[in-house]
Amino acid sequence: EGNPYTWWVGKANEKHYYWGGSGPGIQKCACGIERNCTDPKYYCNCDADHKQWRKDTGMLSYKEHLPVSQVVVGDIDRPGSEAKISVGPVRCQGDRNYWNAASFFTSSSYLHFSTFQGETSADISFYFKTSASDGVFLENLGNTDFIKLELKSATEVSFSFDVGNGPVEIVVRSPSQLNDDQWHRVNAERNVKQASLQVDQLPVEVQKAPTEGHTRLELYSQLYVGAAGGQRGFLGCIRSLRMNGVTLDLEERAKITLGVKPGCSGHCTSYGMYCANGGKCVEKYNGYSCDCSGTAYDGPFCIKDVGAFFEEGTWLRYNFHSPGTSMKDLVSRTLLSSADHETTVPDLSLNKEELSFSFSTTKSPCVLLYISSYTQDYMAVLVKTSGTLQIRYSLGGTREPYNVDVDHRNMANGQPHTVNITRNGRNIVLQLDHYPPASYSLPATSDTQFNSPKALFLGKVI
């Protein structure tokens, strides 16, 4: 009656009832598609239920459903009924041309190819990524004729040419920066009727050709990819450069050209590990830098400690302000002061927060961190008398705060320790130093919102 006994489970945990050699939505095996099954009444050889073994085999090639994570076989609990299943490996193959790339490291570097044959029609497409604000992608010259694609500014790509009727330029302006070090696609076309330019999914800019005049693009020089004729060349990566349907082998040419490297791996793959303490490697075309903003460190490699030594009885206080406050006033630092300048309750409530810091101490018990609120809600991280760590959450709904005790190690041993706490609703994930993260849950009666946070204290509770 069409209800399958057997299926496989693919990506997104979906069941699929088609088999190798068939296609999505078709409850058939390859023999059902080719109409040569053992029993013509069925669409799979195995459905014939013969005494001898039958086989259905084929490739599953609809990649959106792959990989196969599970195969479920039913209807084998009858005497003499058996099934054997084997799933082969996932095989990936792609268009090598699609990732054929070159990296341009100096603004005077270029690759050259034979003259572009685009007399009556030119179809040029490629991907680029850059952090530079301008540069010539490619250019081919004639006596007076030429064709050229360039990044004019951080938000403009230009396609210009001259077929003998005077220079024509088409410009696409992007609402967002194109020098964001992400891949962008350029597609330029020119024929005897019109020329067009598209960047990413932005609207296509089209310009009609004059009804009278020249139509043939006559070029003589070599095709230059990058700088040509003393102009500022492109800094960054270009890949998948296709001209009239032919992919140019940028990698092969880059191997023998100064200032250009094959591929687009960049420096972070080689040197990224030098960004310490969780610093992020930021690609640059003549090197790299480390972004330390998400760490408690500074300096070129995020190894310069940014911290403070707290004598006993001293503390730091950071006031939280309402979302309407300007960035300049967002964090006000009041040292050794408990005066409260904020009287209005900010309309800020947190369903989740992420907190990370490092500390070292030999003093216990002590308060490391305390976040107060305009309500009764609070959060605290402390070292108990025994030297073990405790996290307290009081978000309302429970009489006592919810405590997470980490009882198995002494944190007051004078060594540096790192604490990462992430709360999302009722779920709390705590990671200490390099130990595996541990998960905890707020009680069902507890609220899940941290209402109106007021101030963050380091070193003491006021």
N, C-alpha and C positions, 0 to 999 in steps of 0.2 A: 504493500500500500504506500510505499515511498518513504516510510520512516527509517532512517539509517540506523543500523546497529553499530556502525564503526565510523569514527571520525578522527580528525587530528586537530590539535590546538596550536594556533600560531601567535603572532604578535598581538598585543592588546587582549590576550586571553580569549580570543574568539574561536568558536568551533568552525571547522571547514569540512565539507562533505564531498569535495572534489579531490581527485588523485592525480599522480604524476602523468603528464601527457594530456590532461584535461585542463579546464579553466574554472575560475571562480563562479559559483552559482550553478554549476553543472554537476549534478550528482552522477558522475560517470568516471570510469577509468579510461585509459588510452584506447583499449579495444572497443569501448562504447562509442568513442568519437570516430574511430576508424571502421566501425561496424564489422569487426572480425572476432567477436567474443566466442568462447567455446560453446555457449548456449545462447543463441540469438535472442532469447526472451529476456536476457539480463544484460546490464551495461558494464559488468566486471567479470573477469574469468572466475574469480573466487566465489562469486554469487551462484555459480552453477552447482555448488555443493557436491562435486563428484568425489568418488572414493580416492582417486589419485590426486596428487598435489597439482594445483594450478597456480599460475603466477600473474600478478599485475605489477607493472613497474613503469617508471617514467620520471621525468624531472619536474619538480615544482619550481616554477620560474616567476611566479607573481610575487615580486620582492616585498610589496607592502604587507604580505601575510607572513613572511618569514622572519625568524627561523621557526622550525617546528619544535615546540617545547614538550609536547605530549601526544601520544597516540592511544586512543581508546578503542579496544576491540571487544565487541559483544557477541552474543549468540554462539558461544563455544562451550556451553555447559551441557551439550547433548553428547551421548556416547559416540566416540569416533570423530568428534569435531575438534579440529585444531587450527591454529593460525600461527604463522611466523611473520614477524615484521622486522625490517631493517630500515633505518633512516641514514642516509649518506650524509657526508659533511656539507656545510654551507660553502658554496664556492662563489667568490666575488670576482667579477671581471668588469673593467670599466674602460672608458675611452681614454687611452693614454694622452691623446691630444688635448683633452679637456684640462689636464693638469700640466701641460707643457709650459713651463714658466721660466722667466729670467728676472733677476734682481739687479737694478741699476743703482750703483753706490755713489757715483759722482755725476754732477750735472753736465759734464762734458762727454760722458760715455755713451756709446750707441752701438747698435748692431746693424750691419748692412746686408741687404739681399738684392737679388736681381730686380731689374726694373718691373714695376707693377703694370701688368697688362690689363688696363681697365678703360679702354678707349670709349666704349659706348655704355658700359655699365660697371659700377663699382659697388661691391658689397663687403663691408669691413666690420668685423665684430671682435671684441676682446674683453677681458676683465682686467681691472687694475686695482691696486690698493697702494695708498701713499699717505705720508704725513706731511708732505710738502704742499705748498699752496698753489704751485703752477709748474708747468713744464710741457715740452712737446712730446706727444706719444709717438707720432710717426709722420714722415713727410717724404714725398717723391716730387722732384722738380723736372720741368722741361725747359725749353727756351724761355717761354713766358708762362706756359701752362704749369699748374702745380696742383697737388692735393695734400691736405694737411689736417691732422687731428691733434688738438692740444687741450690741456687743462689750463684755462685762462686765469681762473682764480679758484679759491677754495670751494666755490659754489657754481662754477661755470665750466662747461665743456663746449669747445668750438670745433665745428667741421667747416673747413674752407677749401675752395678750389677755384681754378680759372680754366675754362676750356676755350678761351679766346674772346669771350664777351665781357671780360672784366672780372675782377675777383668777386666771389659770392661767399657769404659767411652765414652759417646757421649756428645759433647758440641755444643750448638748453641750460636753464637756471634751476638749480635745486634748492628747495626750501631748507635743506639740512646740509651740513658740511660734507664734502666729498673726500676731504683729507683726514678721515677718521680712522685710517688704518684698517678699514673693512673692505671686502671685495665689492666693486661696482661694475656693472656691465655697460658697455658702449656698443651701439649698433648704428652704423652710418651707411646710407645707400645713396647712389646717384645714378640716374639713367637719363635718356634723352628727354623725358617728360618732366621729371622732378627730382628733388634731392630731399632726404630726410635724416633726422638724427634723433636717437632715443637713448636715454640714460636710465638704467634700472627700469622701474615701472612708471616713470614720469611720462606725461603726455608727449607724444611724438611731435617734433617741430618739422614742418614741411615747407618747402619753397618750390614753386613751379619754375620750370625753365622757360626762357623767352621763346616765343613762337618762331621768331626768325633768328638766325645766327648760327654760330658754331656749336656742334654737339660732340665732337670727338676730343677726348682728353689725350694729348700727345706728350708723353713723358720720355725722358732720355737718361736721367741720372739713376743711380742706384736708389733702392728704397731704404730709407734710414728709419730704424726704430730707436727712438731716443733723440739725443741732440744732433742737429745738423746745421751746417753753415754758421757756427758760432752762436747759435741760440741756446737758451737755457734748456737743457734736456730734462727728461723725466727722471725723478728720483723715486724709487719704489719698485713694485713688482707688476709685471704684465704677464698674463697667461691666456692660453687658448686664443691666440691671434689667428683669425681666419680671414683670408682675402680672396673673394670670389670662390668660396667653397674649399680653398686649400689651406690647411693649417701650416703655419710657418714653424720650423723646428728652432725655437728660440734657445732651447737648452744646448743643442749641439753647437750653435754659433757662439753661445755665451762661454763655452769651455775654452775658446781660443781668443777671447776678447778681454782686454784690460778694463777694469771698472765695472764689469758685468759678471754676475755669477749665475750658473744654472740653478733652477729651482727657486723656491721662495721660503726656505726654512727659517731664515733670519738668525739672530744672535741668541735669542732666548733659549732655543733648544740646546745650544752649546754652553752658554754661560749663565743660564737662569738660576742654577743652583747657588751662585754666589750671592743672590738676594736672600739673606738669612731671615730667620724669625717670622716666616710667613709673608715677607715682602713680595710683591708681585713684579715680575720682570716685564718691562715696557719696551716694546720693539722700537728701535730707531734705525735709520738706514746706514749710519756709520757707527753703530754700536747699540748700546742698550742702557736703560736706567732702571733703578729699583723704586717702585712706589711703596713707601713705608707707611702710608696713611692709615692702613688697617692694622698697624702693629704698635707696640709700645716702644719702638726704636726709631732712630733717625740715622742720617748720614748716607753716603752713596750706596752702601750695601746693607742698610737696616741693622747695623750691629752696634750703633752708639745708643747706649741706654738713655731713655727719657723717663726720668722718675724723680722721686724726692725721698730724702731721709727724714723720717718723722721721729723727733724726740718725744719722749713720753709726755702725754698731755696736749700735744699739738694735733691739729687736724686741718683738712681742706674741705671747703664746701663749694659745690657747684649748684647754682639755682637753675631749675627748669623754668622756662617761660612758655606762655601760650603760643600756639602756632602762628598767631598774628604778629608776633614780635619779629623785628628785622634780624637778619643773620648776624649783624654786628653785636646785637645784644643777646644773642641766643644763649651763649654761655657766659655768665658773669662769675668771676672767681672772687670769692671773699675769704681772705686768709685770716685765721684766728678771729673770726667774728661770728656771733650768733644773731646779729641784728637782722630782722626780717623786713626786707624792703618791698616784698610782694604781698599785696593785700587782696587782690582779686583772684578768684579761683580759676585757673586755666581750664579751658575745655579740651583737655587732653586725657584720653584713657587708652591704655595699652592692652591689646589682646595677646601680644607676644613681645618678647624682648630678647636681646642677645647681649651678653656681657662677657668680656674677657679682660683679664689683667694678670700681671705677675707680681709676686711679692717674696720677700724673705724676712724672717723674724726669728728671734729666740725668746720672745715674750709670749706667755700664755697665762690666762686667757686674754684675748684682745679682739676688738672689732676691726675688721679690715675695711668693710664697706657697709653703708646703710643708706637706703633710699626711702625718704619720707614722702608723705602725701598730704593733701588738704583734707583727706578722709582718714579713716583708721587704717587704711592699707599701708603696708610697708614690705620691704625686702631687705634682708641682711645676710652678710657673709662674715662668719666669725671663727676664730680658733678657740676651742674649748680648753679647759684647764689641763686636760690630758694631752694637748697638742694636736688633737684631731680637728678636722674641718666640719663646720655645720653651716647649712644654708637654711634660712627661714623665710617662708612666704606667708603673709597674712593678707588675704584678698577679700575678706568678708565672708559671711556664711558659716564660719566655724568659730567655736569659742576660743580655741587655742591656735596659734600659728602652726602651719605644716612645716615640719623639720626634716631635712635630709642630712643624715649623719654619715660621714665617711670615717669609719672607726678604725680602719686597718693600717693607717700610716701617720707618722708624726710629722706635722707640717711646720712645727716651731723648732726646726733643727738648724736654722741659719742658712739653709740652702735655698736657691731660687726655685719657686714653684709657679706653675701656670694654671690658671683656673678659667675654664670656658663653661658658661651656663647659658642654655637656650631654653626659653619657655614659649610654648605655642599652645594657648588654651590651657588645658589641664596637664599637658605633657611637658615634663622637664627632662632635659638631657644635660648631664654633667660630665665634663671631661677634665681630669686632673693630670697635669704633666703629659707624659706620652702613654698613659694607660688607656685601654679601650673605653669609649664612652659608656656611661651607665644611664638607664632611663628610669624615671619615677613619674608618679601621677598624683596630682592634687586630689583630695577627697571629693566625692561626688557632691557633697554639700557646699564645697567651696565655690566662691565666685571665680570667674575666669578673667575678669578685667581688673587691671591695676588702675584704679581710678585716681585721676588728678595728681600725678607725681609732682612733688614740690622741690626737693633738693636732694643732692647726692653728697653724702659725707664720706670722706676717707679718713680713717684713723680714730674716730670717736663718734659717739651718738650724743647729740645735744638734746 
